[in-house]
Amino acid sequence: MNYIEDGTAEIVLQPARYLILRFLQDSVISMYIDEIAKVVKVHPRMVSHHVDILEEKGLIISKYELINSHNSKRKVAVRLCSVTQKLYEVFEEIRESVSLRK
């Protein structure tokens, strides 16, 4: 697959998405949107928007979980995200492309 020609590499290399992906890639566990937002310093709504785009391209997967809300008996739905194998393939293709240009 040529991820550079099909536009996937461009989606990955958008600055906020790249930060999100690198953070998720370095995480040993799946992360919540709010946790990602704090680390990459992007508003949670924008992180969620970028996650939608990345998930549509098959670069990450997400699922919703119910967790207890702070100081409440109510549960809230949170979105848990992790990377897929496809992301590693895209990063490898980008690396190869850059090394060929040198």
C-alpha positions as MATLAB code, in Angstrom:
seq = 'MNYIEDGTAEIVLQPARYLILRFLQDSVISMYIDEIAKVVKVHPRMVSHHVDILEEKGLIISKYELINSHNSKRKVAVRLCSVTQKLYEVFEEIRESVSLRK';
ca = [
       0.000    0.000    0.000;
       1.263    3.464   -0.754;
       0.194    5.618    2.186;
       1.963    8.663    0.821;
       0.045    8.667   -2.443;
      -3.348    7.910   -0.884;
      -3.053   10.874    1.529;
      -2.779    8.870    4.757;
       0.740   10.172    5.448;
      -0.497   13.746    5.135;
      -3.261   13.031    7.666;
      -0.704   11.498   10.068;
       1.713   14.397    9.731;
      -0.801   17.115   10.630;
       0.839   18.536   13.800;
      -1.919   17.862   16.361;
      -2.661   14.406   14.942;
       1.032   13.535   14.914;
       1.314   14.463   18.612;
      -1.771   12.399   19.427;
      -0.471    9.396   17.499;
       3.015    9.554   19.011;
       1.571    9.803   22.504;
      -0.729    6.837   21.905;
       2.082    4.877   20.274;
       4.334    5.446   23.301;
       1.578    4.526   25.769;
       1.505    0.956   26.977;
      -2.225    1.179   27.656;
      -5.189    2.733   25.885;
      -5.800    6.362   26.829;
      -8.887    8.515   27.366;
      -9.540   11.626   25.284;
      -9.079   13.910   28.310;
      -5.735   12.276   29.158;
      -4.547   12.710   25.576;
      -5.719   16.343   25.529;
      -3.757   17.199   28.678;
      -0.533   15.711   27.355;
      -0.665   17.114   23.818;
      -2.173   20.425   24.986;
      -5.096   20.319   22.557;
      -8.714   20.900   23.631;
     -10.555   17.593   24.245;
     -13.155   18.407   21.568;
     -10.380   18.870   19.001;
      -8.699   15.656   20.151;
     -12.023   13.866   19.665;
     -12.323   15.387   16.175;
      -8.806   14.235   15.253;
      -9.506   10.783   16.715;
     -12.564   10.525   14.437;
     -10.396   11.235   11.390;
      -7.635    8.861   12.491;
     -10.118    6.114   13.288;
     -11.801    6.549    9.898;
      -8.394    5.896    8.286;
      -7.863    2.810   10.470;
      -4.879    4.280   12.336;
      -6.435    4.038   15.776;
      -9.328    2.257   17.404;
     -11.545    3.627   20.118;
     -14.297    2.355   22.323;
     -16.524    3.861   24.962;
     -16.453    2.747   28.579;
     -18.521    3.740   31.560;
     -16.521    4.938   34.551;
     -17.536    6.385   37.883;
     -17.712   10.146   37.946;
     -15.731   11.942   40.636;
     -17.646   12.178   43.926;
     -20.814   10.791   42.371;
     -22.659    7.528   41.990;
     -23.262    8.359   38.336;
     -21.231    6.848   35.567;
     -19.953    8.767   32.569;
     -19.007    7.477   29.137;
     -15.380    8.036   28.162;
     -13.633    7.254   24.901;
     -10.615    4.980   25.159;
      -8.100    5.093   22.263;
      -5.168    3.014   21.036;
      -3.155    2.706   17.815;
      -3.452   -0.050   15.206;
      -0.794   -1.929   13.291;
      -1.552    0.218   10.248;
      -0.013    3.237   12.002;
       3.325    1.422   12.280;
       3.166    0.631    8.556;
       2.477    4.284    7.710;
       5.349    5.516    9.903;
       7.679    2.969    8.285;
       6.688    4.081    4.785;
       7.278    7.725    5.730;
      10.714    6.825    7.165;
      11.650    4.935    4.010;
      10.506    7.810    1.822;
      12.573   10.316    3.807;
      15.693    8.121    3.747;
      15.383    7.661   -0.033;
      15.429   11.442   -0.503;
      18.739   11.857    1.337;
];
